[in-house]
């Protein structure tokens, strides 16, 4: 461009010989100086333009690098690359309305309506750390967040259900601390050992790769050493998961140590035999708990539990299916020391019109598992029961399901005076995330 302007000016001077003859030597010298100055300025502008182009190219390269880093960081789950604090927060929860009809042999039939609502918030922080917090309806029951409707429409309780930190220490390895969702494997999601609503308090480790998994937990049933029944229990599971013949299979073993012998219950009234949830408790002198009005009781045994479990998932035509088995033995007592369950699920209820049917049979002898933490619905809760469980769920849409559960159980087996226990629960539930 600068050479074009320079040539244009020179051509004008050459093309005007008459005018050139009319001007003085001084004017010509002045014109030459002006042309030289213009040429110098054009060179400066060309240099500045080149510098601007280089700066633009560098900026474009830097922006592209930043965009690449952000994309890679998001794929890796790094919260540092998110655009705002809200991108690091996730919410989920559920609401359930339940009708219950409970028919225990020898007692009046009971009907009640109950609700359960849970809301959880999780924040992703730097260095692969997540912090979670959750609220739920209910009271202080460790294995239920249900709230019974009534009492004149009184306000219902909301409690702390989750408060934890989850650190991804390495690929596949997580360290948990606080009050968290149960990380232990429960084949078929059944509650032979651990009720689905139990949220342990303490520390846990979980590890999983393409083949093996391991879970370890240390939980405080009571952490205050001022109380005579302070208790730190621990356990671990190890297993493998893979595919065999088109079926996804998982199996493993576990061991859990819950030292309770000589201690009173950590939940409820130490003098109430019902608050030992089927486990054997005695008064001083070895009398059965409840023999002496007002007397305190203690557990007769520790719960040193060895578990073996397995499940297999496969398709029957277009329908998903799952079969599972779980077996537990307590090594401390000499009898009433075994629990087991076996069952199956068929179908799914994750979307409109889908259906799932579930069935299992369970047998929990009195001191086979720790009664406080086992299923709170089967046999009325706790141990010393056996029987059938049936469930049917129907999907209304991706967030809404309607279902029914029916328990056909026998209770009070160890005493020799067993009784029937039937229970119907009809649920409608919504989940959101």
C-alpha positions as CSV (number, residue, x, y, z in Angstrom):
1,X,0.0,0.0,0.0
2,X,2.8,2.4,0.9
3,X,4.5,1.9,-2.5
4,X,1.3,2.4,-4.3
5,X,0.7,5.8,-2.7
6,X,4.3,6.8,-3.3
7,X,4.1,5.9,-7.0
8,X,0.8,7.7,-7.3
9,X,2.3,11.0,-6.0
10,X,5.4,10.6,-8.1
11,X,3.3,10.1,-11.3
12,X,1.3,13.2,-10.5
13,X,4.5,15.2,-10.4
14,X,5.9,13.7,-13.6
15,X,2.6,14.0,-15.5
16,X,2.5,17.7,-14.9
17,X,5.6,19.1,-16.6
18,X,4.0,22.5,-17.1
19,X,3.3,22.9,-13.5
20,X,6.7,21.6,-12.5
21,X,8.3,24.2,-14.6
22,X,6.4,26.9,-12.8
23,X,7.5,26.0,-9.4
24,X,10.8,27.0,-7.8
25,X,13.6,24.7,-6.7
26,X,12.6,25.4,-3.0
27,X,9.1,24.1,-3.5
28,X,10.4,21.0,-5.2
29,X,12.7,20.4,-2.3
30,X,9.9,20.9,0.1
31,X,7.7,18.4,-1.9
32,X,10.5,15.8,-1.8
33,X,10.8,16.2,2.0
34,X,7.1,15.7,2.3
35,X,7.3,12.5,0.2
36,X,10.2,11.2,2.3
37,X,8.2,11.9,5.5
38,X,5.1,10.1,4.0
39,X,7.3,7.2,3.0
40,X,8.7,6.9,6.5
41,X,5.2,7.1,8.1
42,X,4.0,4.4,5.8
43,X,6.9,2.1,6.9
44,X,6.0,2.7,10.5
45,X,2.3,1.9,9.9
46,X,3.4,-1.3,8.1
47,X,5.5,-2.3,11.1
48,X,2.7,-1.5,13.6
49,X,0.3,-3.6,11.5
50,X,2.6,-6.6,11.5
51,X,2.9,-6.3,15.3
52,X,-0.9,-6.1,15.7
53,X,-1.2,-9.2,13.5
54,X,1.3,-11.1,15.7
55,X,-0.5,-10.0,18.8
56,X,-3.8,-11.2,17.4
57,X,-2.3,-14.5,16.5
58,X,-0.8,-14.9,20.0
59,X,-4.2,-14.0,21.6
60,X,-6.0,-16.5,19.4
61,X,-3.5,-19.2,20.3
62,X,-3.9,-18.5,24.0
63,X,-7.7,-18.5,23.8
64,X,-7.6,-21.9,22.0
65,X,-5.2,-23.3,24.7
66,X,-7.5,-22.1,27.5
67,X,-10.6,-23.6,25.8
68,X,-8.7,-26.9,25.4
69,X,-7.7,-26.8,29.1
70,X,-11.2,-26.1,30.2
71,X,-12.6,-28.9,28.1
72,X,-10.1,-31.4,29.4
73,X,-10.6,-30.3,33.0
74,X,-14.3,-30.6,32.7
75,X,-14.0,-34.1,31.2
76,X,-11.6,-35.0,34.1
77,X,-14.1,-33.6,36.6
78,X,-12.1,-30.7,37.9
79,X,-14.3,-28.0,39.4
80,X,-11.6,-25.4,39.0
81,X,-12.5,-25.1,35.3
82,X,-16.2,-24.4,35.9
83,X,-17.5,-21.0,35.1
84,X,-19.2,-20.2,38.5
85,X,-19.9,-21.7,41.9
86,X,-23.3,-23.0,40.8
87,X,-21.6,-25.3,38.3
88,X,-19.9,-27.1,41.3
89,X,-23.2,-27.7,43.1
90,X,-25.6,-30.6,42.4
91,X,-29.0,-31.3,44.0
92,X,-31.1,-34.5,44.3
93,X,-33.9,-35.8,46.4
94,X,-37.1,-37.8,46.6
95,X,-40.6,-37.7,48.1
96,X,-42.7,-40.8,49.0
97,X,-46.2,-41.2,50.2
98,X,-47.0,-44.6,51.8
99,X,-50.1,-46.4,53.1
100,X,-49.5,-49.3,55.5
101,X,-51.6,-52.2,56.8
102,X,-49.9,-54.2,59.5
103,X,-51.5,-57.4,60.6
104,X,-49.5,-59.2,63.4
105,X,-51.0,-62.4,64.9
106,X,-52.4,-61.9,68.3
107,X,-52.6,-58.0,68.0
108,X,-55.1,-55.6,66.4
109,X,-54.5,-54.7,62.7
110,X,-52.8,-51.3,62.3
111,X,-53.2,-48.8,59.5
112,X,-51.2,-45.7,59.0
113,X,-50.2,-43.1,56.4
114,X,-46.6,-42.0,56.2
115,X,-44.4,-39.6,54.2
116,X,-40.7,-39.5,53.5
117,X,-38.8,-36.6,52.0
118,X,-35.1,-36.2,51.4
119,X,-33.0,-33.4,49.9
120,X,-29.3,-33.6,49.3
121,X,-26.7,-31.1,48.1
122,X,-23.2,-31.9,46.9
123,X,-20.4,-29.5,46.1
124,X,-17.3,-30.5,44.0
125,X,-14.2,-28.8,45.4
126,X,-10.5,-28.7,44.2
127,X,-8.3,-31.8,44.3
128,X,-11.1,-34.3,43.7
129,X,-12.9,-33.5,46.9
130,X,-16.7,-33.5,47.3
131,X,-18.7,-32.4,50.3
132,X,-22.2,-33.5,50.9
133,X,-25.1,-32.5,53.1
134,X,-28.6,-34.0,53.3
135,X,-31.8,-33.4,55.3
136,X,-34.7,-35.9,55.7
137,X,-38.0,-36.2,57.4
138,X,-38.3,-38.4,60.5
139,X,-36.7,-38.6,64.0
140,X,-33.6,-40.2,65.4
141,X,-34.4,-43.8,64.2
142,X,-31.1,-45.0,62.6
143,X,-32.9,-47.1,60.0
144,X,-36.0,-45.0,59.0
145,X,-36.7,-41.5,57.8
146,X,-40.5,-42.1,57.6
147,X,-42.9,-39.7,59.3
148,X,-46.4,-40.8,60.3
149,X,-49.2,-38.4,59.5
150,X,-51.5,-37.3,62.3
151,X,-51.3,-35.6,65.7
152,X,-53.8,-33.0,64.5
153,X,-51.7,-31.9,61.6
154,X,-48.7,-31.0,63.8
155,X,-45.4,-30.0,62.3
156,X,-43.1,-32.9,61.4
157,X,-39.5,-33.4,62.2
158,X,-36.6,-32.8,59.8
159,X,-33.2,-34.2,60.7
160,X,-29.6,-34.3,59.5
161,X,-29.3,-37.4,57.3
162,X,-26.0,-36.8,55.6
163,X,-22.9,-34.7,56.3
164,X,-19.7,-36.0,54.8
165,X,-16.5,-35.5,52.7
166,X,-15.6,-37.7,49.8
167,X,-11.9,-37.6,48.7
168,X,-10.9,-39.3,45.5
169,X,-7.4,-40.3,46.7
170,X,-6.5,-42.2,43.5
171,X,-8.1,-43.7,40.5
172,X,-10.9,-45.8,41.8
173,X,-10.1,-45.1,45.4
174,X,-12.4,-43.0,47.6
175,X,-12.0,-42.0,51.3
176,X,-15.2,-41.0,53.1
177,X,-15.7,-39.3,56.5
178,X,-18.7,-38.1,58.5
179,X,-22.2,-39.3,58.0
180,X,-22.6,-40.8,54.6
181,X,-24.6,-43.2,52.4
182,X,-23.8,-46.9,53.1
183,X,-20.8,-47.8,50.8
184,X,-21.1,-51.6,51.5
185,X,-22.3,-53.9,48.8
186,X,-25.8,-55.1,49.2
187,X,-26.7,-57.7,46.5
188,X,-30.2,-57.2,45.1
189,X,-30.3,-54.1,47.3
190,X,-31.8,-56.3,50.0
191,X,-31.5,-55.5,53.7
192,X,-30.3,-58.8,55.3
193,X,-27.5,-57.0,57.2
194,X,-28.1,-53.3,56.5
195,X,-31.3,-51.4,56.2
196,X,-31.4,-49.2,53.1
197,X,-32.0,-46.0,55.2
198,X,-29.0,-46.5,57.4
199,X,-26.3,-43.8,57.0
200,X,-23.1,-44.9,58.8
201,X,-21.1,-42.4,60.9
202,X,-17.4,-42.7,60.9
203,X,-14.9,-43.4,58.1
204,X,-14.9,-45.6,55.0
205,X,-12.7,-46.6,52.0
206,X,-14.0,-47.9,48.7
207,X,-12.0,-49.1,45.8
208,X,-13.1,-50.4,42.4
209,X,-11.4,-51.2,39.1
210,X,-12.5,-53.2,36.0
211,X,-12.5,-56.5,37.9
212,X,-12.1,-56.1,41.7
213,X,-13.7,-54.1,44.4
214,X,-13.1,-53.6,48.1
215,X,-15.0,-51.7,50.8
216,X,-13.9,-51.0,54.4
217,X,-15.8,-49.1,57.1
218,X,-15.3,-48.0,60.7
219,X,-18.5,-46.7,62.3
220,X,-19.3,-45.2,65.6
221,X,-22.4,-46.8,67.1
222,X,-21.6,-44.6,70.1
223,X,-18.5,-42.3,70.1
224,X,-18.9,-40.6,73.5
225,X,-16.5,-42.3,76.0
226,X,-18.5,-40.8,78.9
227,X,-21.1,-43.5,78.2
228,X,-20.6,-47.0,79.2
229,X,-21.6,-48.4,75.8
230,X,-19.3,-46.4,73.5
231,X,-18.7,-48.6,70.5
232,X,-16.5,-48.4,67.4
233,X,-17.3,-51.2,64.9
234,X,-15.5,-52.1,61.7
235,X,-15.7,-54.4,58.7
236,X,-14.5,-55.0,55.2
237,X,-15.7,-56.6,51.9
238,X,-13.7,-57.9,49.0
239,X,-15.0,-59.2,45.7
240,X,-14.9,-59.2,41.9
241,X,-17.3,-58.3,39.2
242,X,-17.3,-59.2,35.5
243,X,-19.2,-60.9,32.7
244,X,-19.7,-64.6,32.2
245,X,-21.8,-65.9,29.3
246,X,-23.5,-62.6,28.7
247,X,-24.4,-62.2,32.4
248,X,-22.9,-59.5,34.6
249,X,-21.9,-61.2,37.8
250,X,-20.6,-59.9,41.2
251,X,-19.6,-61.8,44.2
252,X,-17.5,-61.4,47.4
253,X,-16.9,-62.1,51.0
254,X,-17.0,-59.8,54.1
255,X,-16.2,-59.7,57.7
256,X,-17.7,-57.3,60.4
257,X,-16.8,-56.9,64.0
258,X,-19.5,-55.4,66.2
259,X,-18.4,-55.8,69.9
260,X,-21.6,-55.5,72.0
261,X,-21.2,-58.2,74.7
262,X,-21.8,-56.8,78.1
263,X,-23.0,-53.4,76.7
264,X,-26.5,-51.9,76.6
265,X,-28.2,-50.9,73.4
266,X,-26.8,-47.7,71.8
267,X,-30.4,-46.7,70.7
268,X,-33.5,-46.8,72.8
269,X,-34.1,-48.0,76.4
270,X,-31.4,-50.4,77.8
271,X,-34.1,-52.0,79.9
272,X,-36.6,-52.6,77.1
273,X,-36.0,-56.0,75.4
274,X,-37.7,-54.7,72.2
275,X,-34.9,-52.2,71.8
276,X,-32.4,-55.0,71.2
277,X,-34.4,-55.8,68.0
278,X,-34.4,-59.6,68.3
279,X,-30.8,-60.0,69.6
280,X,-30.4,-61.8,72.9
281,X,-30.1,-59.5,75.9
282,X,-29.9,-60.4,79.6
283,X,-30.2,-58.7,83.0
284,X,-27.5,-59.1,85.6
285,X,-27.3,-62.7,86.8
286,X,-28.2,-64.0,83.4
287,X,-31.9,-63.4,83.6
288,X,-33.8,-62.8,80.4
289,X,-34.1,-59.1,79.6
290,X,-37.5,-57.8,80.9
291,X,-37.8,-60.2,83.8
292,X,-37.2,-57.5,86.4
293,X,-39.2,-54.3,86.0
294,X,-36.9,-51.3,85.6
295,X,-33.7,-53.4,85.3
296,X,-31.1,-52.6,82.7
297,X,-30.0,-55.2,80.2
298,X,-26.9,-55.9,78.1
299,X,-26.2,-57.8,74.9
300,X,-25.2,-61.4,75.5
301,X,-23.0,-61.8,72.4
302,X,-20.7,-60.0,70.1
303,X,-21.6,-59.9,66.4
304,X,-18.5,-61.2,64.5
305,X,-20.1,-61.7,61.1
306,X,-18.7,-63.5,58.1
307,X,-20.6,-62.8,54.9
308,X,-20.7,-64.5,51.4
309,X,-22.7,-62.9,48.7
310,X,-23.3,-63.1,44.9
311,X,-25.6,-61.7,42.2
312,X,-26.0,-62.1,38.4
313,X,-27.8,-59.7,36.0
314,X,-28.9,-60.8,32.6
315,X,-31.7,-60.3,30.0
316,X,-34.7,-62.6,29.5
317,X,-35.7,-61.5,26.0
318,X,-36.0,-57.7,26.3
319,X,-36.5,-57.9,30.1
320,X,-33.7,-57.3,32.6
321,X,-33.4,-59.9,35.3
322,X,-31.3,-60.3,38.5
323,X,-30.8,-63.2,40.9
324,X,-28.9,-62.9,44.2
325,X,-28.0,-64.7,47.4
326,X,-26.5,-63.5,50.7
327,X,-25.3,-65.7,53.6
328,X,-24.1,-64.5,57.1
329,X,-22.9,-66.3,60.1
330,X,-22.0,-65.0,63.6
331,X,-19.1,-66.8,65.1
332,X,-19.8,-65.8,68.8
333,X,-23.0,-67.7,69.8
334,X,-23.4,-71.5,69.5
335,X,-26.9,-71.4,68.1
336,X,-29.3,-69.0,66.4
337,X,-26.3,-67.7,64.5
338,X,-27.1,-67.9,60.8
339,X,-29.0,-65.6,58.3
340,X,-29.5,-65.9,54.6
341,X,-31.6,-64.6,51.8
342,X,-32.1,-65.5,48.1
343,X,-34.3,-63.8,45.5
344,X,-34.8,-62.4,42.1
345,X,-35.9,-59.2,40.3
346,X,-37.6,-59.2,36.8
347,X,-38.2,-56.1,34.7
348,X,-37.6,-52.4,35.5
349,X,-39.7,-49.3,36.4
350,X,-37.5,-46.5,35.2
351,X,-40.0,-45.0,32.6
352,X,-43.6,-44.9,31.6
353,X,-45.4,-48.3,31.5
354,X,-42.4,-50.3,32.7
355,X,-42.9,-52.8,35.5
356,X,-40.6,-54.6,37.9
357,X,-41.4,-57.6,40.1
358,X,-39.2,-58.6,43.0
359,X,-39.2,-61.6,45.4
360,X,-36.9,-62.9,48.1
361,X,-37.0,-65.3,51.0
362,X,-35.1,-64.5,54.2
363,X,-34.3,-66.3,57.4
364,X,-32.6,-64.3,60.2
365,X,-32.0,-66.2,63.4
366,X,-31.9,-64.2,66.6
367,X,-28.2,-63.6,66.9
368,X,-27.2,-64.0,63.3
369,X,-26.9,-60.3,62.4
370,X,-27.0,-57.0,64.4
371,X,-30.7,-56.4,64.9
372,X,-30.5,-52.6,65.2
373,X,-29.3,-52.1,61.6
374,X,-31.1,-54.9,59.7
375,X,-34.4,-54.4,57.7
376,X,-36.8,-52.2,59.7
377,X,-39.9,-53.5,57.8
378,X,-39.3,-57.3,57.4
379,X,-41.0,-59.1,60.4
380,X,-41.5,-55.7,62.0
381,X,-37.8,-55.1,62.1
382,X,-34.8,-56.7,63.7
383,X,-34.0,-60.4,63.7
384,X,-35.6,-63.7,64.9
385,X,-37.9,-63.8,61.8
386,X,-38.2,-65.4,58.4
387,X,-40.5,-65.4,55.4
388,X,-41.4,-64.0,52.0
389,X,-41.2,-60.5,50.5
390,X,-43.0,-59.6,47.2
391,X,-42.9,-56.2,45.4
392,X,-44.4,-54.8,42.2
393,X,-43.4,-51.3,40.9
394,X,-44.9,-49.5,37.9
395,X,-43.3,-46.6,36.2
396,X,-45.5,-43.6,35.5
397,X,-42.7,-41.6,34.0
398,X,-38.9,-41.2,34.5
399,X,-39.4,-39.6,37.9
400,X,-42.6,-41.2,39.3
401,X,-43.3,-44.8,40.3
402,X,-46.2,-46.5,42.0
403,X,-45.7,-49.8,43.8
404,X,-46.8,-52.2,46.5
405,X,-44.8,-54.4,48.9
406,X,-46.2,-57.4,50.8
407,X,-44.4,-59.2,53.7
408,X,-45.5,-62.7,54.7
409,X,-43.4,-63.4,57.7
410,X,-43.1,-65.4,60.9
411,X,-41.6,-63.8,64.1
412,X,-40.4,-64.8,67.6
413,X,-38.8,-68.0,66.4
414,X,-36.2,-68.5,69.1
415,X,-38.8,-68.5,71.9
416,X,-40.7,-71.4,70.3
417,X,-43.9,-69.3,70.3
418,X,-43.7,-68.1,66.7
419,X,-46.5,-65.9,65.3
420,X,-47.5,-64.7,61.8
421,X,-46.7,-61.2,60.7
422,X,-48.2,-59.8,57.4
423,X,-47.6,-56.3,56.2
424,X,-48.8,-54.4,53.1
425,X,-47.2,-51.1,51.9
426,X,-48.5,-49.1,49.0
427,X,-46.1,-46.4,47.8
428,X,-46.1,-43.6,45.3
429,X,-42.7,-41.9,44.9
430,X,-41.1,-39.1,43.0
431,X,-37.3,-38.7,42.5
432,X,-35.5,-35.6,41.2
433,X,-31.9,-34.7,40.4
